[in-house]
Amino acid sequence: MAAELDVVNLFFIAGATLAIPILVFLASFFLWPSVLIQVYYWYWRRTLGLQVCYADCGGYRFCYSYRGKPGMRPSILMLHGFSAHKDMWLTVVKYLPKHLHIVCVDMPGHEGTTRTNTEDYSIQGQVRRIHQFVGNIHLNRKAFHLVGTAMGGNVAGVYAACYPSEICSITLICPDGQLVSTKFDNHLQDLEHSNFTLNIPLIPTTPDEMEDMFRLCSHVRFKIPQQILQGLVDVREPHNAFYEEVFMEIIGDKSRYALHEHLHLIASPLQVIWGKQDQVVDVSGATVIAELVPGCRVDLLDSCGHSVVMEKPCRTAKLILEFIIMQQNARSGTKKSS
């Protein structure tokens, strides 16, 4: 009889042990989806071997994650887009070799990096801040590969033009800052002349608007549960006033065409990756860049929109790595022949 009770107790304890994490997950999913999203990012950083660090620069703090140490291959610095954060690169980092030195930084004012004033949010201001970050962590001891997407691509291109000696090669993914027109650009013009409350598609305030943003940015249709959409809204909503400030700054006269104005100064080997179905920044921008930067490599992705990193992470990682290796081999061949 005692043995039977022990077996019953064992099953009860085992069942309770399994039930607790399931109940916690369900409670988080339905009641605190924003917490679940934060745990998700923490889990993937840990799984992929990335560590989160801070760099203090005279009262200004950068938050970044990194993996690996500088080695034979160039280090890679990754700059995210508007209203995103360093963890958006996790899907791509997953497919990059673990021995590579990778640094993903929160852009000025985003996530864990300090918020100051609008001067830091213009493209030129962000370039100055990222240069400050690069110097602080000594990433520029050796020329590194710079990757930027959307707003981060605009910043990356201007950075490469302003600090050519620090860059060995560069990848721009659907970068902002060009003289191309889209339906989205027409909406921006309406915003500039509107006296009403801003209604910016990239700054959603409800789950439905969040879903609309995904439709705008992504050609691939992801089925996202309503609770997760709400969680994403909850995470972003406290920062919406900041996002509006940044948005109006980067579409202003000083920043809107910053990349286009600096393309002729880019001396480093350049790769452009673009989704053919991009509705935010038209894919014709890839042709414009290729015409202005001799030797530019262009990779256009089928069935892909603006969110290349989310839609085609494996393909993106493979293309970036191929380009880095190709440029490194070309430099080695040049040295041998000389």
TIRO-442024 format. One record per residue: x, y, z of N, C-alpha, C in turn. Coordinates in pm, whole numbers, plus 50000, padded with zeros to 5 digits. Each point is the difference from the previous one (the first is absolute). Layout:
<pts>
XYZXYZXYZ
...
</pts>
This chain:
<pts>
500834987950000499175012150000500875012650000
501044999950084500915011550008500705002249867
500354988649935500685001049870499095006449897
498684996350005499045005749906499865015150023
499975004050129499915014350032501225007649950
501174993550013501235006449951499945002349849
499474990149927499875001449854499035011349966
498855000550073499015010649977500625013650027
500745001050112500665012750034501025004149895
500724989949950501015002649898499355005849874
498884993849957499295005049884499445014050024
499515002350124499455013150034501085010949993
501174996750056501105009749999500485002649858
500094989249921500445001649861499015008449921
498704997350023498965007749930500035014750039
500205002650130500055013950046501225007149944
501124992749993501235005849946499825004149854
499294991849923499755003249861498945010949985
499024999850090498885009449988500415014450030
500935001750095500375013650041500575008249884
501034994949928500515008049888498975002149890
499104990049979498965001649899499045011150040
499615000150128499115010550049500655013749994
501305000550033500735012749993500035005149856
500264990749906500035003849859498645005249954
498934992850036498665004249958499625013550061
500375001750128499705012950065500755011349932
501274997549965500805010249932499425002949861
499574989449932499495001549864498735008549997
499104997350096498725006949999499985012950081
500795000650108499935011650089501185009549983
501214994549976501195008449988500824996149877
499425001449881500744995949879501295007849980
500075012450049501225007949985501154993650077
499694994150117501024993150079500514987949923
499084992949938500374988249922500945003749886
499765011349937500865004649889501415003050051
500115006550117501315003050057500754987150034
499274990150054500614987050033500474993149872
499215001449894500364994149871501355005249952
500175013250004501265005849956501154995550091
499794999950129501034995550095500414985749969
499024991649975500274985849972500864998449874
499645007449893500744998449874501395005950007
500165011050072501365005250020500864989750071
499434994250103500744989950077500314987749914
499024995549922500184988249915501075002349894
500035012149945500955003249893501355004650052
500125001250133501305003550058500335014749998
498985008749993500265014450002499935005350143
500905009050031500015006650131499625014649984
499215005150095499605014149998500975008050086
500485011049945500955008650071499615014649983
500665008650077499795014549991501345006949982
499995010549920501205008149979499665014450040
500695005050102499775013650048500985009749936
499455010449937500835009849930499675014050052
500675004250104499815013450052498565003350035
499344991250071498615002450040498984994549902
500464995149885499104994049901500234985050002
498934992250007500144985550012499424992849878
500814991049944499554991349891499734986150056
498944993949953499734986050032500244991849874
500714988950015500294991749883500144985450042
499914991349904500264985850023501124995849906
500734989950042501114995649915500234985050017
500694994349901500414986050006501344998749931
500884992050059501304997649940501005011050029
501194998349946501095009650016500605003049863
500645011749986500655003249872500964988949958
499944996349872500854989249951500455002549857
500154989149924500455001049862498995007349913
498724996850020498955006949925499735013650064
499525009749922499685013150057498874998950102
500035008550101498875001250092498815005549922
498794997250049498795004849934499215008650097
499725012349962499155008950079498665001349928
498894997450073498674999749941499145011250058
499435008249909499185011450037498554997549960
499105000150097498594996949974499255012049945
498734997949966499185010449941499185007750102
499175008949949499165008750082499084992150093
499975004050126499144994550106500274985350032
501114994749950500374986250031501065000050111
500754989350014501054999150102500984989149958
501054998550078501094990949965499544985649978
498924995950069499564986049993499344996549868
499725010049916499414996949870500964991849914
501325000750034501014992849922500154985450042
499314995750104500174986350050499724989649891
498995002749918499654990349895501134998149900
500785010749975501134999249907501234994250070
500265004550123501164995050076499944984950014
498804994750010499814985550011500714992349889
500105005949881500564993249884501435004349967
500605008250088501395003949980500924991450085
501204996949953500934991650076500285005750140
500094991250098500175004550139501365006150027
500984997449914501335005650024500105014649957
499035005049924500045013949956499755009450117
500675011449997499765010350101498875008949950
498864999350069498805007249958499585009650111
499685012449962499535010050096498695005949948
498954999450083498705005849965499705010850103
499885012449956499845011250094498605005949988
499455004450114498765007849999500335013949947
499305004349897500245013149941499675011150100
500505012249978499785010950095498535001550042
499784999750131498675001550056499154987550001
500414989649928499224987849991500384990150110
498994993250052500164989450100500905004450115
501204994150014500845002950115501015011249982
500005006549882500945010949975499375013450039
500815009050052499555012850057499175008349902
498975006650056499235009949924500445013950044
500285008449901500425013650033499135010249926
500435004449884499255010149925499944996549853
499205007749926499764996649860501265000749914
501015007450045501245000749922500634986249984
499794991450099500554986449993499174990849911
498805004249962499114991349924500015002849851
500595011149958500215002049857501004989449953
500054997549871500944989949950501445003950034
500355012749981501365004450032500274998750149
498995003050083500164998750145500214985550041
499264991049937500164985850031501374994949956
500475005049887501344996249953501055004150101
499895012250053500965004650101499954991450125
498814996550043499874991650119500574985949978
499694994149885500524986649972501535000349990
500555010849945501465001349996500565000950141
499305006850088500415000750140499994986150062
498974992249972499884986350051501144991249947
500265000849871501054991949937501355002850066
500295012650024501265003750065500064995250144
498875000650069499964996150141500304985250020
499484991449912500244985650016501204995449916
500715009749938501214997449922499754990749881
498815000949943499674991749884500815004249879
500465012749998500725005249883501504997650005
500464991550091501424996349998500354992849871
498994993649943500144993149873498755002949918
500155001949870498855003249915498924989350014
498765004150016498904990750024498955000849888
499144989849997498914999649904498775006250065
499365009349932498855007350055498734995749927
498984996550079498704995949945498935009350056
499115004849914498905008450046498754997349920
498855000350067498744998049930499095012050022
499265003949894499055011150005500685012750052
499525005850111500665011750058501464996950031
500264988050051501374995950030500854999149875
499374997049885500734999849873500395014049956
499115009550025500295014049973501215004450083
499954996850129501105003550091501294993149957
499904987149965501204992349962500675005749876
499195003949901500565005649878500725013250024
499385008650081500615012950031501254997850085
499954990350090501174996850084501184995849912
499734991149905501074995349911500595011449918
499165009749965500485011649924500845009350087
499625001450127500695009350090501264994150063
500034986850020501144993650066500494988149918
500465002449879500364989149908501124991050050
500945005450078501134991850046499584989450101
498825001450060499564990550101499244988149941
499585001449874499114990149938500744991949895
499904986750007500604991649896498964996449893
498724999650040498924997249906498685003350070
498945000949920498725004750055498834993049931
498974996750079498764994349947498835009050039
499285004749900498805008050024498774991649964
499064999250093498784992149978498815009549995
499385001249882498855009049980500205013450069
501095007149970500305012350075499095011749967
499715008150102499305012749979500995010149940
499505012049977500895011249966500295001949854
499034996049913500255001049856498895007449927
500305003449874499035007149916499144989949924
499204992350074499084990549937498615002550057
498984996749923498635002850040499204987250018
499164999650104499104988750024498675005450051
499034991250015498735003950060500225005350141
500954994250068500315004250136500565014250001
500825003349901500545013649991498895010349982
498984996449922498875009049982499295002550132
499934989750082499385001450133500845009550086
501324999449988500885008850076499755014549962
499785002649871499735013649956498695005250060
499014991050010498745003950064500225003750146
500894992550066500285002750141500625013750018
500925003649910500705012750012499065011949992
498914998449922499095011249980498734998850084
500014990550093498824997850082500135007250134
498915006250044499965006450131499334991250104
499644988049957499304991050092501004991050071
499484992050092500854990850075500684990449904
501264997650022500774991249911499414985949999
499914994449882499584986249985501064993149916
501064995450067501154994449930499884984750000
499944993849883499814985549993501094992150074
501205005850015501094993050068499975002050151
498985007050050499855001850145498594995650040
499754986950006498664994950032499645002150147
498715002050024499525002050138498974989650041
499594991349906499054989450029500484987249933
499474988450043500374987449934499695000049851
498885006249960499655000549858501015008349922
500425011350059501015008349935501354992849994
500294992150103501234992049999499964989949886
498864993949981499854990449891500145007049865
499445012249989500135007749876501475003449972
500745003150106501425003049983500764987949946
499674988250052500654987949950499654997849853
498765003049961499614998549860500765009749910
500225012150052500755010149924501464996049983
500594994950108501444997450001500384986349947
499064990849998500344986249966499134994749886
500644994049901499264993449892499494986650049
500794993150080499604987250060498945003150106
498914992649999498925002250095500184991050122
500435005950110500184992650124498684999850078
499614988350048498804999150084500405002150145
499715012050051500405003650136498765000550088
499974992550110498845000250090499715014050052
498725002750025499595013150047500715003950129
500234990150087500665002950128501435004949979
500694994149903501375004249972500025013949938
499035002649911499895013549943499795010350110
499154996550096499765009050113501275001850081
500734989150019501265000850074501005009249932
500074999249867500915008749924499595014750014
498695002549999499505013650020500375004950140
499824991450100500305003750139501475003450018
500874992649932501445002550011500375013349935
499365003349889500365011949923499305012850046
498794998650050499175011850026500645010650090
500724996250107500625010450084501055008349925
500444995149885501075006849925499475007149875
498695000049980499455005449875500315014749979
499995008050108500325014349985501445001649950
500894991750052501405000149955500084995949853
499284989349962500024995449862499505010949904
498975007450040499505010949917501085010749981
500725002950108501065010049993501114995749904
500414987450012501044994749912499514999749855
498774995449982499454998749866499995013549927
499525010350067499935013149937501405005549974
500964995850081501385004649980500634993349877
499774987049983500664993049889499315002349866
498765005350002499395003549871500135015049973
500695007150090500225014249982501035002849892
500155012749966500885004049890501454995550019
500494999950124501414996650025500284985249980
498994991550020500254985650006499384991849888
498925004949941499224991649909500844994149887
500915008049942500804995249888501494999250035
500274998050128501404999850047500834989449929
499454988049985500764989349934500315003849856
499005004549928500205003749859501105010649985
500015009550092500975010949994501424995550033
500134988350063501344995250040500484988049917
499174994949912500374987949925501315001649924
500235011749942501225002049919501274999950084
499845000650134501165000050090500324986150055
499164990249969500234986450051501104993349918
501094996750067501144993749931500104985050028
499364995350106500074985850038499144991649908
500364987349980499154990949922498594999750059
499015001149915498625001750044499094989049947
499194994850091498984990049965498635005850036
499044998249910498635004350026499084987849993
499214998050105499014989150004498625006550008
499084995649916498685006449997498914989949970
498865001450066498834992049969499275005949880
499704991949902499375005149877498625005950025
499324995550106498655004850029499985010550113
501105006950020500095010250105498985011249974
499105002450097499005010649988500395012750075
501064999250081500425011450080501035008449925
501064993549952501025006649918500104992149869
499685006549889499874992949874501314993349958
499864988049943501164992049960500825006849890
499435009849931500755007349898501215007250061
499985001850132501155006050068501274992149980
499884986849983501184991649979500695003849869
499205002749896500565004149870500685013650011
499385009150075500585013350018501374999050066
500094991850105501284998350070501044993849908
499614989649927500934993149911500565009449894
499185009449954500455009549898500985010250055
499855003350128500835010350061501264994650068
500004987050031501164993950068500554988849911
501095002549930500594989949910500354987250074
499704988649938500344987150058499064995350108
498925007250023499034996250104499354986649964
499914991350098499324987249980498555001350048
499074995849916498585000950034499384986150005
499344997050112499284987350017498545003150026
499134996749903498575002250014499314986950038
499145000750100499374987950053498544999049956
499654988849943498624997649957499104997750121
498735003349983498984997750104500455005550135
500495012249998500535006050122499725015049998
499605005350115499705014250012501115007850067
499625009750084500955008950065500734993050116
499304990850066500574993450118500844987949959
501045002549924500854989349948500554991350112
500425006450108500614992850113499024990050062
498735003550002498994991250057499494989749899
499905004249874499424991349898501004989949943
501255004249980501014991449938501305000150081
499954996150128501205000950084501154991049955
499704987749962501054990749959500665004849871
499205004149904500535005149872500835012650022
499515008750088500725012450029501374997150060
500034991150100501274996450065500974994149899
499494991349912500864993649900500595010349903
499185009549958500465010349905501055009150064
499785003850125500965008550070501334992850015
499954987550043501234992350021500744997949869
499284996849893500624998349868500745012649958
499365011550022500585012849959501265003050082
499954997650130501175002450086501184991449955
499734987249978501064990749959500565003949863
499115003749908500435004049866500915012250006
499645009850082500835012150012501324997150069
499964991250099501234996550070500954992549907
499454991049920500834992749903500585009349895
499205009949959500485009749901501165008250056
499895004050127501085007650063501274991550014
499814987350036501164991050013500674998049866
499214998749893500564998349866500785012349955
499475011850035500685012549964501355001150070
500024996250128501255000750078501054990549942
499554987749961500944990249947500595004649867
499145005749915500475004349868500955012050008
499845007950107500895011750015501314996150069
</pts>
